[in-house]
Amino acid sequence: MGFERVFSRQVEAIGSAGDLLVGLTTSGNSPNVIQAFESARKLKMTTVAFTGQGGGKVAQFADHLFAVPTRNTPRIQEAHTLAGHMICDWVELNMIQSEGDPARVAVLGQPR
């Protein structure tokens, strides 16, 4: 096994249809991330790619693309970190708000 398969092997081992794969690659061209997305597509997983400007090669395998509009690696990584924290905050707030109240909408808008 080469390093190119480091993530795809994990996806193949524990991924299932309906699961979510989130991948980060500033260029969008990291072979190990691309192969993980290819494996996820075969398993009918939903995929979200966090990249820099243009999305690179991984964009063709992503169901959802968050492409930071710059090629400056530090700025891309900072934007990815900020977006990750915002998503975690949103999930946490929605989980706390929906606890104990079945009428509330749960995480990702799916009713309980």
Secondary structure, 3 states (H helix, E strand, C coil): CCHHHHHHHHHHHHCCCCCEEEEECCCCCCHHHHHHHHHHHHCCCEEEEEECCCCCHHHHHCCEEEECCCCCHHHHHHHHHHHHHHHHHHHHHHHHHHCCCCCCECHHHCEC
